[in-house]
Amino acid sequence: MDLVHSAMSVSLPKNWRSTMHGTMLYGPRDVRFEERPDPKIIEPTDAIIKLSAACVCGSDLWPYRGIDVIKQPVPMGHEYCGIVEEVGSAVRNIKPGQFVVGSFFASDNTCEICQSGYQSSCIHRQPGAPTGAQAEYARIPLADGTLVATPELPPDDLVPSLLSASDVLGTGWFGAVAAAVAPGKTVAVVGDGAVGLLGVLSAKHMGAERIIVMSRHADRQKLALEFGATDIVTERGDEGVAKIKDLTNGLGAHSVIEAVGTHEAMMQSIRATRPGGHVGFVGVLHDVEIPGREYFFSHVHLHGGPAPVRRFLPELIDLIWNRKINPGKVFDLTLPLEQAAEGYRAMDERRAIKALLLP
């Protein structure tokens, strides 16, 4: 299937559509693919894109499982790439016909916070795809600040990797940056989902000497090794911490990427880090409580939060475009968009690392 050029195969007047199809979450484990109003330009800074590919994110599983409670049906999907179809009157840099990648948060990329590299906390921050990105089309606010165009239309085989840059690659990359990964360091990765695995890829690209992955799943271990892991630890909790200490002369890792978001994972990460080391946490935190006195005496740096993906997009797109990295390997299940519910089930049951959805 031609993922890119099919988006440009028909030329029709603006506002010709009235409806599209997209994924909605009605409640725990209740995902529906249904007809929805077509996204329109609302603000002059908006863009409308035709999605070339969509996917299910690990963070989508929190509301899917009912852990994050929703009070009404919500459109799903926040990772996106595709062809620009229409732009608002104030958009200057993004043009119809371009292939673009954006972040899960829209940002103006000009405010003081953006300029300091934290676009995911932009003072004008909005959801990156408020109409949902598990759909045929999406409205992207603050298009000039949020979207980054590829040099030209990409070949189909690059689309999954470009899609990953909009969240899981950018998030894994930020985890490595926040953990101060650098040449010669030992890095531990807590979490073997797509973000953790791409944290491995990121750490490898940044020159880490040793990369220890905590994983109990053979398929994920195999991909971690492909991405550059040097050691696999299957133990968790205190046993996992002890194993990492054993592998690092009793000191702990220089850098730890926390890519889960639970209390156990956070404490495992802090305790596996040597004094003076760094934890980069990018898992969405749920019920995490850090004992103050233990943390005080740990001498561990702790930094993270929603990844400022927009900061890294130009570099990540360049690496993907020039085939220096292949993060699209995290997609191990491909489904038509209308079967999005099966993608959720497969990831929830850990039958898939990450589901790619093709409109």
C-alpha positions in Angstrom: 0.0 0.0 0.0 1.3 3.5 -0.9 1.2 5.3 2.4 2.3 8.7 1.2 1.2 9.3 -2.4 -2.3 8.0 -1.8 -2.8 11.0 0.4 -2.3 13.2 -2.7 -4.0 11.0 -5.3 -7.2 13.1 -5.5 -7.5 16.9 -5.8 -10.8 18.2 -4.5 -11.9 21.6 -3.3 -11.4 22.7 0.3 -14.1 21.7 2.8 -15.4 19.0 0.4 -15.6 16.4 3.2 -18.3 16.2 5.9 -17.3 13.2 7.8 -14.4 10.8 8.4 -13.7 7.7 10.5 -11.7 7.6 13.6 -11.2 5.8 16.9 -13.1 6.7 20.1 -12.8 5.4 23.6 -16.1 5.1 25.4 -14.8 3.5 28.6 -12.6 0.7 29.8 -11.8 -1.6 27.0 -14.5 -0.1 24.8 -12.8 1.2 21.7 -14.9 2.0 18.7 -14.1 2.9 15.1 -16.8 5.2 13.9 -17.9 8.0 11.7 -16.9 11.4 13.1 -17.1 15.0 12.0 -14.3 16.0 9.7 -11.7 18.3 11.2 -11.9 21.9 10.0 -9.7 24.9 10.3 -10.8 26.7 13.5 -7.9 29.0 14.3 -5.8 30.7 11.6 -2.7 28.9 13.0 -4.3 25.4 12.4 -3.4 22.9 9.7 -5.3 19.8 8.5 -3.3 16.7 7.6 -4.3 13.5 6.0 -2.6 10.8 8.1 -0.3 8.4 6.4 -0.1 6.1 9.4 -1.3 6.0 13.0 -0.6 3.9 16.0 -1.5 2.9 19.6 0.6 4.3 22.4 1.5 2.6 25.6 0.0 5.7 27.4 -3.3 5.0 25.7 -3.5 1.9 27.8 -4.0 3.9 31.0 -7.5 5.1 30.1 -8.2 1.8 28.1 -7.7 -0.1 31.3 -9.8 2.4 33.3 -6.8 3.6 35.4 -7.2 7.1 33.9 -10.9 7.6 34.2 -12.7 9.3 31.3 -16.2 10.9 31.8 -17.3 11.0 28.2 -16.2 9.4 24.8 -12.9 10.8 23.7 -11.1 10.7 20.3 -7.9 8.7 20.6 -4.4 9.0 19.2 -1.6 11.6 19.6 1.2 10.2 17.3 1.0 11.4 13.7 2.6 12.0 10.4 1.1 12.7 7.0 0.4 15.1 4.2 -0.7 18.7 4.8 -4.0 19.2 3.1 -5.0 22.7 4.3 -3.5 25.5 6.4 -5.0 28.5 8.2 -4.5 32.1 7.0 -1.7 32.8 9.6 0.4 29.7 8.8 3.6 30.8 7.0 6.1 27.9 7.0 4.0 24.8 6.6 2.6 24.3 3.1 -0.1 22.0 1.6 1.5 19.0 0.0 4.4 18.7 2.5 4.9 15.5 4.5 5.1 16.5 8.2 5.8 15.1 11.6 4.5 16.7 14.8 4.6 16.3 18.6 1.8 15.1 20.9 1.7 18.6 22.3 1.2 21.6 20.1 3.5 24.6 20.8 4.2 27.9 19.3 8.0 27.2 19.5 8.6 30.9 20.1 7.8 31.6 23.8 10.6 31.7 26.4 9.8 28.2 27.6 9.9 26.8 24.0 13.2 28.6 23.3 14.7 27.0 26.4 13.9 23.6 24.9 10.7 22.6 26.8 8.1 22.9 24.1 5.8 20.4 25.9 5.4 23.1 28.6 4.8 26.0 26.0 2.7 28.8 27.6 0.3 28.2 24.7 0.4 24.4 24.9 -2.5 22.4 23.4 -3.1 18.8 22.5 -1.1 18.0 19.4 -4.0 16.4 17.6 -7.2 17.4 19.5 -9.4 15.7 16.9 -7.5 12.4 17.5 -4.7 10.9 15.4 -6.1 7.4 15.1 -8.2 8.7 12.3 -8.1 9.5 8.6 -7.5 13.2 9.1 -6.4 15.4 12.0 -6.4 19.1 13.0 -3.0 20.3 14.2 -3.0 23.6 16.2 -0.1 26.0 16.1 1.1 24.4 12.9 4.2 26.5 12.3 5.6 25.8 15.8 4.5 22.1 16.0 5.1 20.5 12.6 8.4 19.7 11.0 8.5 18.9 7.2 10.7 16.2 5.7 13.0 17.2 2.9 10.6 15.7 0.4 7.9 13.0 0.3 9.4 10.0 2.1 9.4 6.4 0.7 6.9 4.2 2.4 9.5 2.2 4.3 10.5 5.3 6.3 6.9 6.2 7.4 6.8 4.0 10.5 10.1 5.4 11.7 9.0 9.0 11.1 5.7 8.2 12.9 7.7 7.0 15.9 9.5 10.3 16.1 6.3 12.1 17.0 6.3 10.4 20.4 8.0 7.2 21.4 11.3 7.9 19.8 11.3 11.5 20.9 10.3 10.4 24.4 13.0 7.7 24.6 15.5 10.2 23.3 14.5 12.7 26.0 14.8 9.9 28.6 18.4 9.5 27.5 19.1 13.2 27.5 17.5 13.7 31.0 19.6 10.8 32.2 22.7 12.5 31.0 23.7 9.6 28.7 27.2 10.2 27.3 30.1 8.2 25.8 31.6 5.7 28.2 28.7 5.6 30.6 26.7 2.6 31.8 23.0 3.0 31.2 20.1 1.0 32.7 16.6 1.0 31.1 13.6 0.2 33.2 10.7 -0.7 30.9 10.8 -2.8 27.8 7.9 -1.2 25.9 8.4 1.0 22.8 9.7 4.0 24.8 12.2 1.9 26.8 13.4 0.1 23.7 13.9 3.4 21.9 15.7 4.6 24.9 18.1 1.8 24.2 18.5 3.0 20.6 19.0 6.6 21.8 21.6 5.6 24.4 23.5 3.6 21.8 23.5 6.5 19.4 24.7 8.8 22.2 27.7 6.6 22.8 26.9 4.7 25.9 29.5 2.0 26.6 27.1 -0.4 28.4 23.3 -0.6 28.2 21.5 -2.9 30.6 17.8 -3.6 29.8 15.4 -4.9 32.4 13.0 -7.2 30.5 11.3 -10.6 30.9 10.0 -10.9 27.4 12.1 -12.8 24.7 10.8 -10.7 21.8 11.6 -7.5 23.5 15.0 -8.7 24.7 15.8 -9.6 21.1 14.9 -6.1 19.8 16.8 -4.5 22.7 19.9 -6.3 21.7 19.4 -5.2 18.0 19.1 -1.6 19.2 22.4 -1.9 21.2 21.7 -3.4 24.6 24.7 -5.3 26.1 23.1 -6.9 29.1 19.6 -8.2 29.9 18.3 -8.3 33.5 15.1 -10.3 34.2 14.8 -9.6 37.9 12.6 -6.7 39.2 12.4 -4.6 42.3 15.1 -5.1 44.9 16.4 -8.2 43.1 16.7 -6.2 39.9 18.6 -3.4 41.7 21.0 -5.9 43.2 21.7 -7.4 39.8 22.5 -4.0 38.4 24.8 -3.3 41.3 26.5 -6.7 40.7 27.1 -5.7 37.1 28.6 -2.3 38.0 31.1 -3.1 40.8 28.5 -2.4 43.5 28.1 1.2 42.4 25.0 1.3 40.1 24.5 2.8 36.7 25.6 6.2 35.7 22.3 6.8 33.9 18.9 5.2 34.2 15.9 5.7 31.9 12.6 5.1 33.7 10.0 4.3 31.0 7.1 2.8 33.0 5.6 5.3 35.3 4.8 3.1 38.4 6.0 3.5 41.9 8.0 0.3 41.7 9.7 1.3 38.5 10.6 4.7 39.8 12.1 3.3 43.0 13.9 0.6 41.1 15.4 3.3 38.9 16.5 5.6 41.7 18.0 2.7 43.7 19.8 1.3 40.6 21.6 4.7 40.1 25.0 5.4 41.6 25.5 8.5 43.8 25.9 11.5 41.4 24.1 9.6 38.6 21.0 10.6 36.7 17.5 9.2 36.3 15.5 10.3 33.3 11.8 9.5 33.9 9.5 9.6 30.9 6.8 7.0 31.9 3.6 8.8 32.8 3.6 8.7 36.6 0.8 7.0 38.5 0.8 6.9 42.3 4.5 7.5 42.7 5.7 8.5 46.1 9.4 9.0 46.7 10.6 8.7 50.3 12.2 12.0 51.0 14.9 10.9 53.4 16.1 8.1 51.1 16.1 10.4 48.1 18.0 13.1 50.1 20.9 10.7 50.8 20.9 9.1 47.4 22.7 12.0 45.6 20.7 11.0 42.5 19.7 13.6 39.9 16.0 13.2 38.8 14.6 14.8 35.7 11.9 14.1 33.2 8.3 14.7 32.4 6.4 15.0 29.1 9.1 14.8 26.4 9.7 18.1 24.5 9.6 16.1 21.3 9.6 19.3 19.1 13.1 20.1 20.4 14.5 16.9 18.9 12.3 16.5 15.8 14.7 18.1 13.3 17.6 15.9 14.4 15.5 12.7 14.6 14.0 13.3 11.2 17.5 13.8 9.8 18.8 10.6 11.4 15.8 8.6 10.0 16.0 10.2 6.6 19.6 9.3 6.2 18.9 5.8 7.5 21.3 6.1 10.5 18.6 4.7 12.9 15.6 2.5 12.3 13.2 3.1 15.2 10.2 1.8 13.1 11.2 -1.7 14.2 9.2 -1.2 17.4 6.0 -1.7 15.3 5.6 -5.5 15.4 1.9 -5.6 14.6 0.3 -3.9 11.6 -3.5 -3.5 11.3 -6.0 -1.5 9.2 -7.2 1.5 11.1 -10.7 0.1 11.5 -9.2 -2.7 13.6 -7.7 -0.3 16.1 -9.5 -2.2 19.0 -7.5 -5.3 18.2 -4.3 -3.2 18.4 -5.3 -2.1 21.9 -6.1 -5.6 23.0 -2.8 -7.0 21.6 -0.8 -4.3 23.5 -2.8 -4.7 26.6 -2.2 -8.5 26.6 1.5 -7.9 25.7 1.1 -9.8 22.4 2.5 -6.7 20.6 5.1 -4.1 21.5 3.4 -1.4 19.4 0.6 -1.5 16.9 0.8 0.3 13.6 -2.5 1.4 12.1 -2.9 2.1 8.4 -5.8 4.3 7.2 
